[in-house]
Amino acid sequence: MTVETSREDAGVALRVRGLGYLAEGWMLDLEETGPVPVRLVEVSEERIVVKEEDFGDVFHETALHVLPFPAPEALQPRNR
């Protein structure tokens, strides 16, 4: 079931949680490998782009995953 969220509702939710919410760690449950830690790279009304966690290693190339907006159930905050 998809819940429609207005731009205004989304803005209120973000203000309540704070921008840090977007910078927190997330988990993406991939069909082929199971859950992997990810970070949000881009969030727009068209799509969400996440990259697999590099744990601070700026030289390590990580996979990007493009997801639909709104976020699928496979993408969850890491602290859940």
JOMOTA-V790666 format. One record per residue. N is the residue number from 1. RES is the residue in one letter. SS is DSSP state (h for helix, s for strand, l for the rest). BURIAL is # if it has 9 or more other ideal C-beta (glycine too) atoms within 8 Angstrom, else .. Layout:
BEGIN
N/RES/SS/BURIAL ; N/RES/SS/BURIAL
END
This chain:
BEGIN
1/M/l/. ; 2/T/l/. ; 3/V/l/. ; 4/E/l/. ; 5/T/l/. ; 6/S/l/. ; 7/R/h/. ; 8/E/h/. ; 9/D/h/. ; 10/A/h/# ; 11/G/h/. ; 12/V/h/. ; 13/A/h/# ; 14/L/h/# ; 15/R/h/. ; 16/V/h/. ; 17/R/h/. ; 18/G/l/. ; 19/L/l/. ; 20/G/h/. ; 21/Y/h/# ; 22/L/h/. ; 23/A/h/. ; 24/E/l/# ; 25/G/l/# ; 26/W/s/# ; 27/M/s/# ; 28/L/s/# ; 29/D/s/# ; 30/L/s/# ; 31/E/l/. ; 32/E/l/. ; 33/T/l/. ; 34/G/s/. ; 35/P/s/. ; 36/V/s/# ; 37/P/s/# ; 38/V/s/# ; 39/R/s/# ; 40/L/s/# ; 41/V/s/. ; 42/E/s/. ; 43/V/s/. ; 44/S/l/. ; 45/E/l/. ; 46/E/l/. ; 47/R/s/# ; 48/I/s/# ; 49/V/s/# ; 50/V/s/# ; 51/K/s/# ; 52/E/s/# ; 53/E/l/# ; 54/D/l/# ; 55/F/l/. ; 56/G/l/. ; 57/D/l/. ; 58/V/l/. ; 59/F/l/. ; 60/H/l/. ; 61/E/l/. ; 62/T/l/. ; 63/A/l/. ; 64/L/s/# ; 65/H/s/# ; 66/V/s/. ; 67/L/s/# ; 68/P/s/. ; 69/F/l/# ; 70/P/l/. ; 71/A/l/. ; 72/P/l/. ; 73/E/l/. ; 74/A/l/. ; 75/L/s/# ; 76/Q/s/# ; 77/P/s/# ; 78/R/l/# ; 79/N/l/. ; 80/R/l/.
END
